[in-house]
Amino acid sequence: MATKKIQARITVQQESAKMAEEALKNLAIPSREEEGCIRYIPRREGNILIVDEEWRDQEALDRHMETPHFQAFVQATRSVWIGAPEIKDVK
């Protein structure tokens, strides 16, 4: 079965980019330990947060988005997002 690969991009307010980047780094630690996580690589380019992710399957990705650490990241950063996150499938 093929794995699920995505790239997530969140544009944030410039003045809050450093705070959001720190929150993303804190999200990466427990995310990498989740069952089904193959790869979780966060980075920031200017005021855009980017995460290259690979999961065992769609179910593992869905479970990730329901975890307390993911929900805490959303709560901590949502107010500085510019628009909705972009999530693209990667081949």
C-alpha positions as CSV (number, residue, x, y, z in Angstrom):
1,M,0.0,0.0,0.0
2,A,1.3,3.5,-0.9
3,T,2.0,5.9,1.9
4,K,0.3,9.3,2.3
5,K,2.6,12.2,1.5
6,I,1.5,15.8,1.9
7,Q,3.0,19.3,2.1
8,A,1.1,21.7,4.5
9,R,1.6,25.4,4.2
10,I,0.3,28.1,6.6
11,T,0.9,31.7,5.9
12,V,1.1,33.7,9.1
13,Q,1.3,37.4,10.0
14,Q,4.9,38.5,9.6
15,E,5.3,39.9,13.1
16,S,4.1,36.5,14.5
17,A,6.2,34.3,12.3
18,K,8.9,33.5,14.9
19,M,6.3,32.5,17.5
20,A,4.4,30.3,15.0
21,E,7.7,28.7,13.9
22,E,8.5,27.8,17.6
23,A,5.0,26.3,18.0
24,L,5.5,24.3,14.8
25,K,8.9,23.0,16.1
26,N,7.1,22.0,19.3
27,L,4.5,20.2,17.3
28,A,7.1,18.2,15.3
29,I,8.5,16.4,18.4
30,P,5.4,14.4,19.4
31,S,4.2,14.2,15.8
32,R,7.3,12.2,14.8
33,E,6.6,9.8,17.7
34,E,3.1,9.0,16.5
35,E,2.3,5.6,15.2
36,G,2.2,5.8,11.4
37,C,4.5,8.8,11.1
38,I,7.3,8.2,8.6
39,R,8.5,11.7,8.0
40,Y,7.7,15.1,9.5
41,I,9.9,17.9,8.5
42,P,8.9,21.5,9.4
43,R,10.5,24.7,8.2
44,R,9.8,28.4,7.7
45,E,10.3,30.5,4.6
46,G,9.6,34.1,5.6
47,N,6.1,34.1,7.0
48,I,5.1,30.7,5.6
49,L,5.2,27.6,7.7
50,I,5.8,24.5,5.7
51,V,5.7,20.8,6.8
52,D,6.7,17.9,4.5
53,E,4.9,14.9,5.9
54,E,4.7,11.2,5.1
55,W,2.3,8.9,6.9
56,R,1.7,5.2,6.7
57,D,-1.8,5.9,5.3
58,Q,-4.7,8.4,5.3
59,E,-6.0,7.0,8.7
60,A,-2.7,7.8,10.4
61,L,-2.8,11.4,9.0
62,D,-6.4,11.8,10.1
63,R,-5.5,10.6,13.6
64,H,-2.6,13.1,13.7
65,M,-5.0,16.0,13.1
66,E,-7.1,14.9,16.1
67,T,-4.2,14.6,18.6
68,P,-4.0,17.0,21.6
69,H,-0.6,18.3,20.4
70,F,-1.9,19.1,16.9
71,Q,-5.0,20.8,18.4
72,A,-2.8,22.8,20.8
73,F,-0.8,24.0,17.8
74,V,-3.9,25.2,16.0
75,Q,-5.2,26.9,19.1
76,A,-1.9,28.7,19.7
77,T,-1.4,29.9,16.1
78,R,-4.8,30.2,14.4
79,S,-5.2,33.8,15.3
80,V,-2.1,34.7,13.3
81,W,-3.0,32.7,10.2
82,I,-3.6,34.6,7.0
83,G,-6.2,32.5,5.3
84,A,-6.7,28.7,5.5
85,P,-3.8,26.3,5.4
86,E,-2.9,24.8,2.0
87,I,-2.5,21.0,2.0
88,K,-1.3,19.4,-1.1
89,D,-0.8,15.7,-1.9
90,V,2.8,14.9,-3.0
91,K,3.6,12.1,-5.3
